[in-house]
Amino acid sequence: MNLPFLFARRYLLAKRSANAVNIITGISIVVVAVVTAAMVVVLSTLNGITELVDKLYSPFDQDVTITPAEGKTFARDSLDLAKVLALPGVQAASWVIEENVLLQSGDQQAVATVKGVEPQYLAMSAMTQNMYDGDPILHSENGPLVILGAALKDQLRVQHDDGVLRPLLISAPVRGRKMMRDKEKAFEQERVAVAGAFSINMEFDQQFAIAPIDLMDSLLHYGGSVNAVEIKATPNTRLEDLASDVSAIAGSRFNVKSRYEKNALMYRTNATEKWFTFAVLAFIGLIGAFNIIASLTLMMIEKQRDMRTMTGMGATYTFVRGVFFAEGMLIVAVGTFAGLVLGLLVCGLQEWTGLVGLENSVVESYPIKVLGSDIAMIFCAVIAIGVLATWTSLRGLGQRYLMGR
């Protein structure tokens, strides 16, 4: 066994004549443990919130989106969709027409964004899991159906499809027609029934509706053109790489963006918040490391006689300093492992029981997601702080107290 480490372990566990040394050593371990546990809990909570936000936006922001580099629409035959679908990371794709329209039901009306999609889009967006009421379908025996956001449906007070009436009136501006010149002809109208309502988040529930793409094509006089292609990736696909592969097929006439690129500000803000929080907690840990300096200083004062005896027996200053360096690292190691265990227990308790709740939110409790990379980063950061604190105390006070100079 390493001899300095053996001495350090005995000093850490031994009863000391000065009770203050015991207290400060205990405080040093507790401070390291608390800061470490705080890092685990806070970073895991931020991970959970980021994942929750991603899930809330992913039904409408598919993994990869293709849009025209110029203009608002493009012809379907200008993009080789079959070649895109053949890429290994692509699970499904849908042509998309998206436009702001006026929805009316009786005396109620609202401006909404209607997204015209193909039938497979419902599976791509996991619409079955997001339905508030009704059925996730876009066609019936009586014609096309639309699915409204839950808040939008409540605002319009529109009923579900009864197989007879089409109570929802969609009014959309026709491309190329001027309102002042063409007046009534500037708008195209279509009556449809409502299949049901989805609930994803407050923003989407108040703003969006989903309709068949052929209905939107006819309503807007697009003549087969579309606004975008949205792609669902297979699980565990790196979206940036897939977007690059799709871009190589689409060419310079199209913009290809992953979900993260489309919402770059949101994801960058979440990442910045996480790193800033980690830096603040690390700084708090650095301040707390002064307890380690105090503990080692008192221990060096208490063990001066032992060290003189050891040097009289031939021990070098390097050996003596190694003993106290090992002592400092033992304090840090015990505190770090205790903090990691405590932090993981708190995260597990929150994940299993939802102890800390969230009122008026889409989830009942704070989400938690523990990442192995975060645990490794926290471990390295705390150990580095401990090394710095121990090295500082030995460099500044070692020769004075250990060698009697």
DOLUM-858856 format. One record per atom (N, C-alpha, C, O): x, y, z. Coordinates in steps of 0.02 Angstrom, whole numbers, plus 32768, in hexadecimal, padded with zeros to 4 digits. Layout:
XYZ/...
***
This chain:
802B7FC48000/800080008000/802C803E8000/8062803E801E/801580737FDF/803A80B27FDD/803F80CE8024/800D80DA8045/807E80DA803B/808A80ED8081/806B81318093/804B813580C7/80738167806A/805181A6807A/8006819E8081/7FE781BC80AC/7FE881758055/7FA0816A8058/7F8D81468098/7F59815580B6/7FB7811780AF/7FA980F380ED/7FA881238129/7F7B81208152/7FDB8150812C/7FDC81828161/7F9F81AF815D/7F7F81BE8190/7F8E81C58120/7F5581F28117/7F1481D2812E/7EEB81F3814D/7F0B8192811E/7ECE81708132/7EC9816A817E/7E938173819B/7F02815C819F/7F02815781E8/7EF3819C8208/7ECF81A08239/7F1081D181EB/7F0282148205/7EB9822681FD/7E9B82468229/7E9A821281C4/7E55822481B8/7E26820181E9/7DF3821E81FE/7E3681C281FA/7E0A819A8225/7E1B819E826E/7DF2818C8299/7E5881B6827E/7E6E81B582C3/7E4C81EB82ED/7E3A822082D3/7E4581DD832E/7E2E8210835D/7E668241836B/7E9F822D8375/7E568283836A/7E8A82B58372/7E8282D983B4/7E4C82DB83D2/7EBA82F583CB/7EB88319840A/7E92835B8403/7E7183708432/7E97837983CA/7E7483B983BE/7E3183AC839D/7E2F83968363/7DFB83B883C0/7DB883AA83A6/7DA883D58369/7D8183C1833E/7DC684118364/7DB9843E832C/7DCD841E82EA/7DAC842A82B7/7E0283F682EB/7E1883D482AD/7DE283A48295/7DD483A28259/7DC5837E82C3/7D8F835082B1/7D5483758292/7D388360825F/7D4183AB82B2/7D0783D1829C/7D1283ED8256/7CE883E6822A/7D4B840D824C/7D59842D820B/7D6183F881D4/7D4B8403819C/7D8083BF81E5/7D85838A81B3/7D40837181A0/7D3283668165/7D15836881D2/7CD0835381C3/7CAB83868199/7C878375816A/7CB483C781A9/7C9583FB8182/7CAE83FA813A/7C878404810B/7CEF83EF8131/7D0C83ED80EE/7CEB83B580C4/7CDB83C0808A/7CE3837B80E3/7CC4834380BF/7C7B835380AE/7C6483468077/7C56837180DE/7C10838180D3/7C0983B6809C/7BDC83B08072/7C3483E8809C/7C31841D8068/7C3C83FF8023/7C16840E7FF4/7C6F83D5801C/7C7C83B57FDB/7C41838A7FC7/7C2D838A7F8C/7C2483657FF6/7BEB83397FE7/7BAE83617FD1/7B8C834F7FA1/7BA083977FF5/7B6483BF7FE5/7B6B83E17FA1/7B3B83E17F7A/7BA583FD7F93/7BB0841E7F52/7BAB83EA7F1A/7B8C83F87EE6/7BC883AF7F24/7BC5837A7EF1/7B7D83657EE6/7B67835E7EAD/7B5883597F1C/7B1183457F15/7AE8837B7EF2/7ABD836B7EC9/7AF683BA7F03/7AD283F17EE3/7ADE83F27E98/7AB083FD7E70/7B1C83E67E84/7B2C83E37E3D/7B0583AC7E1A/7AE983B77DE4/7B0383717E39/7ADF83387E1A/7A9583497E13/7A78833E7DDD/7A7683627E48/7A2E836F7E47/7A1D83A77E16/79EE83A07DEF/7A4283DF7E19/7A3184187DEE/7A3C84087DA4/7A1184177D7B/7A7483EA7D93/7A8183D97D4D/7A5083A67D33/7A3B83AA7CFA/7A3E83757D5D/7A0D83437D47/79C883627D3D/79A3834E7D10/79B783937D67/797783B67D5E/797783DE7D1D/794583DE7CF8/79AF84007D0F/79B384267CD0/79B183F77C94/799384087C61/79CF83BC7C99/79CA838A7C64/798283757C59/796B836F7C21/795E836A7C91/791883567C8C/78ED838B7C6C/78C1837B7C44/78F983CA7C7E/78D284017C61/78E184077C16/78B384117BEE/792184007C03/793384037BBC/791183CC7B95/78F883D77B5E/7911838F7BB1/78F183577B8F/78A583627B8A/788783517B57/7887837E7BBF/783F838C7BBD/782E83BE7B87/77FE83B57B62/785683F47B83/784A84277B4F/785184087B0A/782984177ADD/788283DC7B01/788D83BB7AC2/785083907AAF/783A83907A75/7834836C7AE0/77FA83437AD3/77BC836D7AC3/7793835A7A99/77B783A77AE3/777D83D27AD8/777D83F07A92/774883FC7A76/77B983FC7A77/77BD841C7A35/77C583E979FC/77B683FA79C3/77DB83AD7A0B/77EA837D79D6/77AF836779AC/77B8835A7971/7770836379C7/77398350799B/7730837E795F/771C83667929/773C83BE7966/773583EC792E/777883FD790D/7779841278D3/77AE83F57930/77F084007912/781083BB7909/783183A17935/780683A078CE/7822835E78C0/786F836178BF/788C839778C1/788E832778BC/78D6832278C5/78FD834A7890/792E836B78A0/78E683467852/7907836B781C/78D1838B77F0/789F836A77E0/78DB83CA77DB/78AB83ED77B2/78CE84097774/790484267778/78AE83FF773A/78C7841976FA/7899845176E4/785C844676DD/78B4848C76D8/788D84C576BF/78B284E37683/78EE84D9767C/788F85097659/78B08528761F/78E0855F7635/78D285857663/791885637613/794985987622/792E85DC760E/7940860F762D/790585DF75DB/78E6861D75C4/789B861275BC/788585DD75A5/7875864475CF/782D863F75CA/780E86167602/783086027631/77CD860C75FC/77A785EB7632/779485A47620/7789857B764D/778F859475E0/7779855275CB/77A985357597/77D48559757C/77A184F5758A/77C884D47555/77A08499753B/7776847D755E/77AD848774FD/778A844F74DE/77A5840D74FA/77E084077509/777883DD7502/778D839E7520/77C1837974F6/77EE83587511/77BB837F74B3/77EA835A7489/7830837A7487/785D83607467/783883B374A9/787B83D274AA/78A883B374E0/78E383C474E4/788C83877508/78B28365753C/78A9831A7535/787083027530/78E082F57534/78DD82AC752F/78D0828E7574/78FE827A7597/788F828C7587/787D827575CA/788C822A75D3/789D8215760A/78868204759D/789481BC75A2/78DD81B075B7/78EB818275DD/790A81D9759D/795081D275AF/795C81E675F8/798681C8761A/79378218760F/793D822C7655/792481F57682/794381E576B5/78EA81D67670/78CE81A07698/78FB8163769B/78F7813A76C9/7927815C766A/795481237668/7990812A7697/79B480FA76A2/799A816676B2/79D2817076E0/79C98146771F/7991813E7736/79FF812A773B/79F980FD7774/79D9811B77B3/79BA80F677D9/79DF815C77BD/79C4817A77FA/797D819277F5/796281AD7825/795D818A77BA/791A81A577B0/78E5816F77BE/78E8813877A3/78B6818077EA/7880815277FA/7841816177D1/7821813377B8/782F81A177CA/77F481B477A3/77FA81FD7790/7823822277AD/77D182137760/77D28259774B/778D826C7732/77658241771E/777E82AD7734/773D82C5771D/7746830976FC/776A83347715/7724831276C2/771E835476A5/76F4837F76D4/76C6836676F4/770283C076D7/76DF83EB7706/76CC842D76E4/76F5844B76C0/768F844276EF/7678848576DD/766184A7771D/7636848D7741/767D84E0772C/766D8503776A/765A854B775B/767F856F773A/762085607774/760985A47765/75DB85BC779D/75B9859577BE/75DC85FF77A8/75AE861D77D7/7569862677B6/7565863F777E/7535861277D9/74F1861677BE/74C2863177F4/74D58638782E/7484863F77E0/74508654780E/7420861A7817/740585FF77E7/741686067856/73E885D07866/73A985EE7885/73AD861A78B0/736F85D6786F/732F85EE7889/730185B47899/72FC85847874/72E085BA78D2/72AD858A78E5/727485B07906/727985C67940/723D85B878E2/720685E178FC/721D86297903/7235864878D3/72158644793F/722A8689794C/7272868E7963/728B86C6796C/72938656796C/72D786567985/73098652794A/72FC86317919/734086767951/73748673791E/73B9867B793D/73C086977974/73EB8664791A/743086687932/7460866178F7/7453863D78C8/7498868578FC/74CD867E78CA/74FB864678E3/75108646791C/750A861778B7/753385DD78CA/756285CB7892/755A85E07859/759485A378A3/75C285887872/75AD85407864/75B08515788F/759885347826/758484F07812/75BD84CF77EE/75DC84EB77C1/75CB84927803/7602846C77E7/75E4843377BE/75C9840377DA/75EA8438777C/75D384037750/760783CD774A/764083DB7737/75F5838F775A/76268359775C/760A831A773C/75CE8315772F/763682EA7730/762282A97719/760F827D7754/7621828D778D/75EA82467749/75D2821C7781/760A820377AE/760081FD77EB/764581F37793/767B81D877BC/7697820A77EE/76BA81F8781D/7686824A77E4/769E827D7813/768182727859/76A18283788A/76468256785C/7627824A789E/7650821978C7/765782227904/766C81E778A6/769881B878CA/76DB81D978D9/76F981CD790D/76F4820178AA/7734822478B4/7733825178F1/776482577915/76FA827178FD/76F482A07935/76D582807973/76C382A279A3/76CD823D7972/76B0821979AB/766E823979C0/7661824379FC/76448248798F/7606826C799D/75D6824579C9/75B0826279F0/75D8820279C4/75AD81D979EE/75B981E67A38/758A81E97A60/75F981EF7A4A/760B81FB7A90/75FB82427AA6/75F5824F7AE1/75F382707A76/75E782B67A86/759F82CC7A7F/758F83077A86/7572829C7A71/752B82AE7A67/750B82BF7AAB/7511829A7ADB/74E882F77AAB/74C3830C7AE7/747D82ED7AE6/746482D67B19/745E82ED7AAC/742082C87AA1/741782BB7A57/743A82D97A2E/73E9828E7A46/73DE827D7A00/7410824B79E6/743282287A0D/7415824679A4/744082147984/747382367957/746482697938/74B082197952/74E482367927/74DB821E78DF/750281F478C7/74AA823878BC/749E82267876/74928265784E/747D82997869/74A18261780D/749B829C77E1/7467829377AA/745A82C17784/7448825777A7/7414824B7774/73DE821F7791/73EA81F477BB/73A2822B777A/73698200778B/734181F3774B/7353820A7715/730B81CE7752/72E181BF7718/72C281FF76FB/72B1820176C0/72BB82327724/729A826F770E/72CB82A576F7/72B682DC76E4/730D829676F8/733C82C776DF/737682D3770E/738082AD773E/739D83087703/73D88316772C/73C5832C7772/73908349777D/73F2831E77A2/73EA833377E7/7427835A77FD/745D835277E1/741E8384782F/745783A9784C/745B83987895/742A838678B5/7497839E78B0/74A4839578F8/74BC83D87913/74ED83F378FB/749983F27944/74A984347960/74D0842D79A1/74CC83FB79C4/74F7846279B0/7514846779F2/74DC846C7A25/74A884897A16/74E584517A61/74B0844E7A92/749584947AA4/7458849D7AA8/74C184C47AAE/74AB85087ABF/748785287A84/7457854E7A8D/749E851A7A48/747F85357A0C/743885197A04/7409853D79F3/743184D97A11/73EF84B97A0B/73BF84D57A3F/738484E17A30/73D784E07A7C/73AC84FD7AB0/739885447A9E/735F85597AAB/73C6856A7A80/73B785AF7A6E/738185B27A38/735685DD7A3A/738485837A08/7354858379D1/7312856179E4/72DF856979C2/7313853A7A1B/72D885167A32/72BA84EA79FB/727E84E879F0/72E784C879D9/72D2849E79A1/72CC845679B9/72F3843E79E2/72998432799E/728C83EE79B3/72B283BC7987/72CB83CD7951/72B6837E79A1/72D68349797A/72AD8337793C/727283497937/72CC8314790F/72AB82FC78D3/726F82CF78E6/7277829E790A/723582E178CD/71F982B878DA/71E38291789D/71AE8272789D/720D82947868/71FC826F782B/71CD829477FD/71BD827C77C7/71B582CF7812/718582F577E9/719D833D77DE/71A6835277A5/71A683627815/71B683A97810/720183B47808/722A838C781E/721183EC77E8/7257840377E3/725A84497801/7257847A77DC/725F844D7841/7254848E7863/728F84BE7860/728684F97870/72CA84A8784B/730584D4784C/731184F17806/731884CC77D5/731385337801/731F855577C2/7367856E77C1/737C859377EE/738D855A778E/73D385707786/73D585A3774E/73C185947716/73EE85DF775C/73F686137729/744086237722/746186327753/7459861E76E5/74A0862976D9/74AB8657769E/74858653766D/74DD868276A1/74EB86AE7667/75088685762E/7532865A7638/74F0869375F2/7508867075B7/75478692759E/754986CF7595/757A866A7592/75BA8685757B/75B286A87537/7595868D7509/75CC86E67533/75CB870B74F4/7590873A74ED/758E876174BD/75608737751C/752787647518/752D879B754C/7541878F7585/751B87D97538/752088137564/74DE881F7586/74A9881C7566/74DF882C75C7/74A2883575ED/747A887275D6/743D886E75D0/749C88A975C8/747888E675B4/745A88DF756F/742488F97561/747B88BA7543/746488B674FE/7430887F74F5/73FD888874D5/743E88457513/7413880A7507/73DC8801753C/73AD87DC7531/73E488247575/73B2882275AA/73A187D975BD/73CC87B475D5/736187C575B3/734C878275C9/7375874B75A8/7381871775C7/738B8755756A/73B087227547/73F687187562/741886E97550/740C8747758D/744F874175A8/7453870975DD/748A86F675F2/741986F075F3/741786BC7625/73F5867D760A/73C4868175E5/74108644761C/73F18604760D/73D785E8764F/73F885EF7682/739D85C8764D/738085AD768A/736E85647681/735F854C764B/7372854176BA/736284F976B9/734584E776FD/735E84FB7731/730E84C176FC/72F084A8773A/730784617747/73078436771B/731B84557785/733484137798/7318840077DD/72FE842B7801/731F83C177ED/730E83A97830/734E83A27859/738583A1783F/7345839D789B/737E839978C9/7382835378E5/735283397902/73BC833478DE/73C682EF78F7/73D482EE7942/73C282BE7963/73F38322795C/7404832379A3/7434835C79B2/743D838A798A/7453835879EC/7481838D7A03/74BF836C7A21/74BC83397A42/74F9838C7A14/753783747A32/754E83A67A68/753983E07A67/7577838E7A95/759383BA7AC9/75DD83A97AD0/75F083737AE6/760783DA7ABE/765083D17AC2/766E84037AF2/768D83F07B23/766484427AE4/767584787B13/764884B37B04/762584B47AD1/764984E57B2F/761B851D7B2A/762185417AE7/75F085557AC9/765F854A7AD0/766B856E7A92/764C854A7A56/762785697A2F/7659850A7A50/763F84E47A18/75F384DA7A1E/75CF84DC79EC/75DB84D07A5B/759484C47A65/756A85007A50/753084F87A3B/7585853C7A55/756185787A43/756A858D79FA/754385B579E0/759E857279DA/75B1858D7999/75A6855E795E/759585747927/75AE851D7969/75B384EF7930/757584C37926/755084B47954/756D84B178E7/753D847E78D2/755E8453789D/758B846A7879/754884157897/756483E67866/752D83D37835/74F583C37849/753E83D477F5/750C83C577C1/752D839A778B/756A83977787/750483797761/752183537729/7543838276F8/752C83BA76EC/757B836C76DC/75A1839776AF/757B83A7766F/758283DE7653/755183787657/752B8386761A/74F683BC7626/74E583E275F8/74DA83BF7663/74AB83F47674/74CD84387672/74B384687656/7509843D7690/752D847D7691/7545848F764B/754684CB7639/7557845E7622/756D846C75DD/7534848A75B5/753E84BA758F/74F9846E75BD/74BE84887599/74AA84CC75B3/749984F9758C/74AB84D575F5/749685137614/74C3854D7600/74AA858575F5/7504854175FC/7534857675EF/7547857B75A5/756E85A87592/752D854E757B/753D854D7533/758985457529/75A785687501/75A68516754D/75EE850B7547/760184E37509/763B84E474F3/75D284C074EC/75E0849A74AE/7615846474B7/763C84587489/7615844474F0/7645840D74FC/76858423751E/76AD83F97532/769084647525/76CC847C7548/76C484747593/768D846A75AD/76FC847775B6/76FC847075FF/772A84A3761E/775284C375FB/772684AA7660/775384D87683/779184B5769E/77C584D476A5/778A847476AE/77C2845176CE/77B9840676CA/778483EC76B9/77EF83E476DB/77EE839C76E8/78098392772E/783E83AB7740/77E4836D7757/77FA8360779B/780B831677A1/77E682EB7789/7843830877C2/785F82C577C5/786482AD780D/787C82D17839/784C82707819/78548250785A/789082207856/789381F5782B/78C082297884/78FC81FF7884/78F181C078AD/78C681BE78DA/7917818D789E/7915815078C7/7936815E790A/795F818B7910/79248138793E/794181447980/798D81427980/79AB811C795A/79AB816B79AA/79F4816E79B4/7A1A81887976/7A56817E7971/79F781A87948/7A1881C6790E/7A33820B7921/7A1082327940/7A708219790E/7A8C825C7919/7A6E828B78E5/7A7B828578AA/7A4582BA78FD/7A1D82E478D0/7A48831178A4/7A36831D786B/7A80832A78BF/7AAB83557897/7AC8832F785B/7ACC834A7824/7ADA82F07866/7AF582C8782F/7ABF82B877FC/7ACB82BA77C0/7A8382A97814/7A4C829B77E6/7A3B82D877BD/7A3082D37780/7A39831277DD/7A2B835077B9/7A5F835D7783/7A4F8374774C/7A9E834E7793/7AD383567761/7ACA83277726/7AD4833B76ED/7AB582E97733/7AAA82B976FD/7A6E82CE76D1/7A7182C87694/7A3A82E676F2/79FF82FD76CD/7A10833A76A3/79F98341766A/7A39836876BF/7A4D83A4769B/7A748393765C/7A6E83B47629/7A9D835E7660/7AC4834A7626/7A97833375ED/7AA8833C75B2/7A5E831475FE/7A2E82FE75CB/7A04833975B2/79F8833F7576/79EE836375E1/79C1839B75CE/79E483CF75A4/79C683EB7576/7A2383DE75B2/7A48840F758C/7A3E845675A6/7A1E846175DA/7A5B84857583/7A5C84CB759A/7A1984EE7595/7A11852575B0/79E984D17573/79A784F2756C/797D84EA75AB/7947850875B1/799684C375DB/796F84B67617/799884C37656/79D584BA7656/797584D8768A/799384DD76CD/797E84A076F4/7943848F76F8/79AF847F7712/79A384437739/79BB84507780/79F6845E778B/798E844A77B0/79A0845777F6/798684207823/794F8406781A/79AF840E7854/799883E07888/796C840678BA/796A844478B9/794A83E178E4/791F84017916/7947842F7943/792F84647958/7985841C7953/79AF8445797E/79C58485795B/79CB84B9797B/79CF84827919/79E284BD78F4/79A784ED78EB/79B0852A78EC/796B84D278E3/793084FC78DD/79228523791D/790C855C791B/793085027956/792585227997/7967852E79BA/796E852179F6/799885477994/79DC854E79AF/79DE857A79ED/7A01856B7A1C/79B885B179EC/79B985DF7A25/79A185BD7A65/79BF85C47A9A/796A85987A5F/794E85767A9A/797F85437AB6/798C85427AF3/799B85187A8B/79CA84E47AA3/7A0B85037ABB/7A2884EB7AEC/7A2285387A99/7A6085597AAF/7A56857A7AF3/7A83857A7B1D/7A1B85977AFE/7A0C85B67B3E/7A0B85837B76/7A26858F7BAC/79ED85497B69/79EB85147B9B/7A3184FB7BAC/7A4284EF7BE6/7A5B84F37B78/7A9F84DC7B83/7AC8850F7BAA/7AEE84FE7BD7/7AC0854F7B98/7AE485857BBB/7ACF85887C04/7AF985917C30/7A8F85807C11/7A7685817C56/7A9585487C7E/7AA685507CB8/7A9B850E7C5F/7AB884D57C82/7B0184E17C93/7B1684D57CCB/7B2884FA7C63/7B6F85057C6F/7B79853E7CA1/7BA7853B7CCA/7B4F85717C9E/7B5585A87CCD/7B4785907D14/7B6985A27D43/7B1385677D1B/7B02854B7D5C/7B3A85207D77/7B4B85237DB2/7B5784F77D4B/7B8F84CD7D60/7BCA84F87D77/7BEB84E87DA9/7BD8852E7D52/7C10855A7D65/7C04857A7DA9/7C3285807DD1/7BC685907DB6/7BB685AF7DF7/7BBF857D7E2F/7BDC858D7E63/7BA685407E26/7BAD850D7E5A/7BF684FA7E65/7C0C84ED7E9D/7C1D84F87E2E/7C6584E97E34/7C8885207E5B/7CB585137E83/7C74855F7E4F/7C9185967E74/7C8085927EBE/7CAA859F7EE9/7C42857F7ECD/7C2F85747F13/7C5A853D7F32/7C6E85417F6C/7C6685087F0B/7C9184D27F22/7CD884EA7F2F/7CF984D37F5E/7CF085177F05/7D3385327F0E/7D38855A7F4F/7D6A85577F73/7D0485817F5D/7D0285A67F9C/7D0085767FD7/7D228580800A/7CD885417FD0/7CD385108005/7D1484EA8010/7D1E84CE8046/7D3F84E97FDD/7D7F84C57FE4/7DAD84E58018/7DDD84C6802D/7D9F8523802C/7DC785428060/7DC2851B80A2/7DEE851F80CC/7D8C84F580AA/7D8684CA80E4/7DBC849480E4/7DD684818118/7DCD847C80A7/7E02844A80A1/7E45846980B5/7E6D844980D8/7E5084A6809F/7E8E84C980B2/7E9284D080FE/7EC784C5811B/7E5B84E4811D/7E5A84EC8165/7E6784AA8189/7E8C84A781B9/7E4784768170/7E4F8434818F/7E97841C818A/7EB3840381BC/7EB684238150/7EFC840D8148/7F2C84388171/7F5D841F818C/7F1D84788175/7F4884A4819C/7F49849081E6/7F7E84898204/7F0D84858202/7F09846F8248/7F2A842B8252/7F49841F8285/7F2184008222/7F3F83BD8228/7F8B83C18225/7FAD839C8249/7FA583ED81FA/7FEE83F581F6/800A84108238/803F83FC824F/7FE5843F8256/7FFB845A8297/7FFB842382CC/802A841D82F3/7FC583FB82CC/7FBE83C682FF/7FF3838F82F6/800A83738327/8007838182B8/8034834882AB/807D835E82A1/80A483378287/808F839A82B6/80D583B082AD/8106838082CF/813A836F82B3/80F5836B830C/8123833F8330/812B82FC830C/816282E28307/80F382E182F2/80F782A282CD/812382AA828F/814A827D827E/811D82E2826D/814382EC8230/818E82F5823F/81B882DF8218/819D83168276/81E4831D8288/820282D98298/823B82CA8287/81DA82AF82BA/81F1826C82C9/81FF82458289/823182228283/81D1824C8259/81D982298219/8216824281F2/823A821A81D4/8221828481F2/825B829E81CF/829C828A81F2/82D0828081D2/829882838235/82D3826B825A/82E382248248/831D820E824F/82B281FE8233/82BC81B8821F/82CD81B281D5/82D4817B81BA/82D381EC81B3/82EA81EA816D/82B681FC8139/82C581FB80FE/8278820D814F/82448220811F/8255826380FF/826D82908121/8248826980BF/825682A7809C/821A82D680A0/81E382C280B1/82278317808F/81F18348808F/81BB8334805C/8180833F8067/81D183178024/81A183027FF0/817382CC800C/813782CC7FFD/818F829E8034/816682698051/813382878082/80F882758081/814A82B480AC/811E82D380DE/80E682F980BB/80AC82F580CF/80F883208088/80C583458064/809483168041/80598325803B/80AE82DD802A/808382AC800A/804E82908039/801782808024/805F828A807A/8030827280AB/7FF482A180AF/7FBA828C80AF/800282E280B3/7FCC831380BB/7FA783208079/7F6C83338079/7FC983168042/7FA6831B8002/7F7482E27FFD/7F3B82EB7FE8/7F8982A68011/7F5B826C8011/7F2282788041/7EE982638034/7F308299807A/7EFC82A980AB/7EC782D6808C/7E8B82CA8093/7EDD830A8069/7EAE83388048/7E8583158013/7E498320800D/7EA582E97FEC/7E8182C67FB7/7E5082937FD3/7E1C82867FB5/7E608276800E/7E308249802E/7DF1826F8044/7DB98257803B/7DFB82AB805F/7DC182D48072/7D9682E38035/7D5882DE8038/7DB682F67FFF/7D9183067FC1/7D6F82C87FA5/7D3582CB7F91/7D92828F7FA5/7D7682527F88/7D39823A7FB0/7D0582297F93/7D3F823B7FF3/7D068226801D/7CCA82548011/7C92823D8009/7CD682968010/7CA082C68005/7C8282BE7FBF/7C4582C37FB7/7CAC82B27F8D/7C9482AC7F48/7C67826F7F40/7C3082747F25/7C7E82367F58/7C5681F97F50/7C1681FD7F79/7BE181E77F63/7C1A821A7FB5/7BDE82237FDD/7BAC82527FBA/7B7082457FBA/7BC682877F9B/7B9B82B67F77/7B7B82977F3A/7B4082A37F2C/7BA1826F7F15/7B85824E7EDA/7B4D821E7EEE/7B18821D7ECE/7B5981F87F22/7B2581C97F39/7AE781EF7F51/7AAF81DD7F3F/7AF282257F78/7ABA824D7F90/7A93826C7F56/7A56826B7F55/7AB882897F26/7A9882A97EED/7A6F82777EC4/7A3782877EAF/7A8B823C7EB8/7A6782097E91/7A2A81F07EB7/79F681E27E99/7A2F81EB7EF9/79F581D67F21/79BD820A7F1D/798381F87F17/79CF824B7F21/799D82807F1B/797C827E7ED6/793F82857ED1/79A482767EA2/798982727E5E/795B82367E56/7925823B7E38/797181FD7E71/794781C17E6E/790581CA7E93/78D181B57E7B/790881E97ECD/78CC81F57EF5/789B82237ECF/785F82177ECE/78B682577EAF/788C82857E88/786D82627E4C/7833826C7E3C/789582397E2A/787D82167DEF/784881E27E00/781781D97DDA/785181BF7E37/782381897E49/77E481A27E6C/77AE81857E62/77EA81D77E94/77B181ED7EBC/779582307EA7/775D82417EBA/77BB82587E80/77A4829C7E6E/779B82C77EAB/776982EA7EB2/77CC82C47ED9/77C782E67F19/77BC83327F11/7793834F7F34/77E283517EE4/77DC83997ED8/77AF83A37E9B/77C283937E63/777383BD7EA6/774283C37E71/774684057E4C/776884347E62/772384087E13/771D84447DEB/76D284537DE1/76AE842A7DC4/76BC848C7DF8/7676849E7DF1/766A84C17DAD/769584E67D94/763084B37D92/761B84D27D52/764E84C77D1B/765F84F57CF6/7666848A7D16/769984797CE4/7683843B7CBE/765484197CD1/76A7842E7C87/769783F47C5E/76AE83B37C7F/7699837D7C6A/76D883B87CB3/76ED837D7CD9/76DE838A7D23/76DA83C37D39/76D683537D48/76C2835A7D8E/76FC836B7DBB/76F283887DF0/773983597DA8/777383657DD3/77AF83787DA9/77AF836F7D6C/77E483927DCA/782083A47DA7/783E83677D84/784883337DA3/784C836D7D43/786A83347D1F/78B4832D7D31/78D6835E7D3F/78CB82EF7D31/791082E07D42/792E82B27D0C/790E82837CF6/796B82C27CF8/798F82967CCA/79D982977CDD/79FB82C97CD3/79F1825F7CF7/7A3782597D0B/7A6182417CD0/7A51820E7CB1/7A9682667CBF/7AC382537C89/7B06823D7CA5/7B21825D7CD2/7B2082067C8B/7B6181ED7CA1/7B9882207C94/7BC782267CBB/7B9282457C5D/7BC582787C4D/7BC682AF7C82/7BFB82C97C92/7B8B82C17C9C/7B8882F37CD1/7BA982DA7D11/7BCD82FF7D32/7B9D829B7D22/7BBB827E7D5F/7C07827F7D58/7C2A82917D88/7C20826C7D1E/7C69826C7D14/7C8582B37D17/7CBA82BE7D34/7C6082E37CFA/7C7783297CFB/7C7883447D42/7CA783667D55/7C4483357D69/7C41834C7DAE/7C7A832D7DD7/7C9B83507DFE/7C8682ED7DCE/7CBB82CB7DF2/7CFF82EC7DE4/7D2582FB7E11/7D0D82F67DA4/7D4D83157D90/7D53835C7DAC/7D8983707DC3/7D1C83827DAA/7D1E83C87DC1/7D2C83CB7E0C/7D5583F37E22/7D0A83A17E33/7D1283A37E7B/7D58838A7E8F/7D7883A77EBB/7D6F83567E6E/7DB3833E7E7C/7DE683737E6B/7E17837C7E90/7DDD83967E33/7E0C83CB7E20/7E0C84037E54/7E41841D7E64/7DD184167E6D/7DCD84487EA2/7DF284317EE0/7E1584577F00/7DE983F17EF0/7E0B83D57F2B/7E5783D57F23/7E7B83E57F52/7E6E83C37EE8/7EB783C37EDA/7ED2840A7EE2/7F0784157EFF/7EAE843B7EC6/7EC384817ECA/7EC784987F13/7EF884B87F27/7E9384897F3A/7E92849E7F80/7ECA847D7FA8/7EEB849E7FD0/7ED4843D7F9E/7F0884187FC2/7F4D84317FAF/7F78843D7FDA/7F59843A7F6F/7F9A84517F57/7FA884977F71/7FE184A77F83/7F7484C27F73/7F7D85067F8B/7F9285077FD4/7FC0852C7FE7/7F7184E07FFC/7F8184DF8044/7FC784C48051/7FEB84DE807C/7FDA8490802D/801D84748037/805484A2801D/808984A6803B/804784C37FE6/807984F07FC9/8084852D7FF6/80BC85457FFE/804C85468014/80538583803C/806A85768084/808B85A180A1/8058853C80A0/8065853180E6/808F84F480F5/80A484E9812E/809A84CC80C2/80BC848C80CE/80FF849180EF/810B84708121/812C84BA80D3/816F84BE80F0/817084DC8136/819884C98160/8142850B8141/813F852C8183/812B84FB81BA/814B84FA81EF/80F784D381AE/80DD84A981E3/80F9846281E1/810284438215/8107844881A6/811E840381A3/816883FB81B1/817D83CA81CF/8190842D819D/81D8842781A6/81F2845681DB/822E845981E8/81C3847C81FC/81D784A78233/820084E2821D/822A84FA8243/81F484FC81E0/821B853581C6/81F3857581C9/820C85AA81B5/
***
